[in-house]
Every structure is written in structure tokens, then in C-alpha cells.
Amino acid sequence: MKIINKGGKRIDGKASDKEIKKKLKEEDPIIRNAEKGDIEELSPMDPPDGFDEKRALGMEYEDFHGNLKELCDEHKGAIERCNAFEKALNDFKEGGFYITREINDSFNEFFVAFDENIMPHNRKEEKGLFPILQKRMLESGEHSTGDSPHTPVDLMEDDHIKMIQLATLSFNFLGLAMRLKAKEDVAIAFDLAYNNGKELAELLRLHIFREDHTLFPLAQKLLTEEEMNQFYD
């Protein structure tokens, strides 16, 4: 993915997700409004704190198997890219949807990193960690009840899909805005690109926190050394 800056013009117009899966319960730092399964509705006056480390499992990076540490290390690079992308989005919005060279470079770097680093990382989790962890969670009772039980792995896989959707929308709306002529249309396209990009950045950051503080500790707890070693063989 690459954004081509054609010398953007300043735009003055405005345009403006009963159980989780209840097995995430106290162990999960947040209950997401997932589309799959039945979930208790949360009061807007009492939202969950997605980054509350007090609700995360009591296990540190040093306690993890080497393959989990590798995934955590890759997360650090993703967070750096995410933070730079979000800063560029904020500057873009505050500057009246004017794409400077610095903003353009930040956008390009993020979308390239998303294609070349974040998506391969997600596929590695889906191919190596998720299948065996899903099996162990279902066997150990770490899942919702009902005819089609779900586990935290299902939520992480849903996040991976949503990330791709949001990245595609943000990227495509940026490209579309460059080809439009009417200021109002350009403003609408840029606003959609901004909103989808912001949602992507927030989702990516929360997703990584939940994996580092909930999913990976569960994997360390439930999987054997042999299973850990065979993740990516």
C-alpha cells in the first residue's frame, strides 16, 4: 500500500462495535462488543477499561516461552508504527486535511509495515498459536457456554479480520480523495479515511495489549513445552 501525495489542498469543509464470551471475564482486560455470540450490553456510563493491567493475568514477559516472547517482541514494532500513524492522523485532522510530506511519509510507512510486518505476524499466530490454543481452551473450559462455544481466540481472529477491513478502507479513501475534485467530496473521503484509520490504530493497540496480558499468559498456562516448541516448526 502506498499513498501518493499530489500536493494536497487545504479543505475547509467538514464531514463528518451472556456471556463472552464470558470466559474472558475477569481475566480479560476488556469485553468487546463482538458480533459473534451473545454479549451483555455495557452501560455507556460505566465502560470497561481496556488497558487496566490490574485485570490482566499475573504473568510477565520473562515467564513466557521463547515463541511467545518472539510474538511480544514483534508487537513492540507494531506499536511504534501504530503510534506514528495515529500522530500523523491527528496532525492531518488538525491541519484541515492537508497532507504534508511528513504526514504522507508516515502514512506510507504504516501501510507498508501493515502489509509486510503486521499481516504476516497475524498469519503466524493464526497458523501456529491459535489452533492448538483454541483446542486446549475448549478442553479446559476456557470458553462460553452454548451450542457453539467461543474462546478468546475467536475474538483475536475477529480482530485480525477487522484490522484488514479498516486498513483497506482507510487506504482506499485516502487514494479516492486524491482523485476527487469537489471540495465537499474530498472532505468527506478524507474524513472517512481519518475515522477508519483512528479505529484501526485503537483496535491494533488494544488487540496487542489483550494478547500480551491475557491470551499469551493463558497459552503459557495451558500449553505444554512440547506444544510450545512446535508452534512454528
Helices and strands as residue ranges (DSSP letters): G 21-24, G 53-55, G 61-63, H 66-94, H 101-113, I 114-118, H 119-124, I 125-129, H 130-140, H 152-179, H 183-210, I 211-215, H 216-222, H 225-229
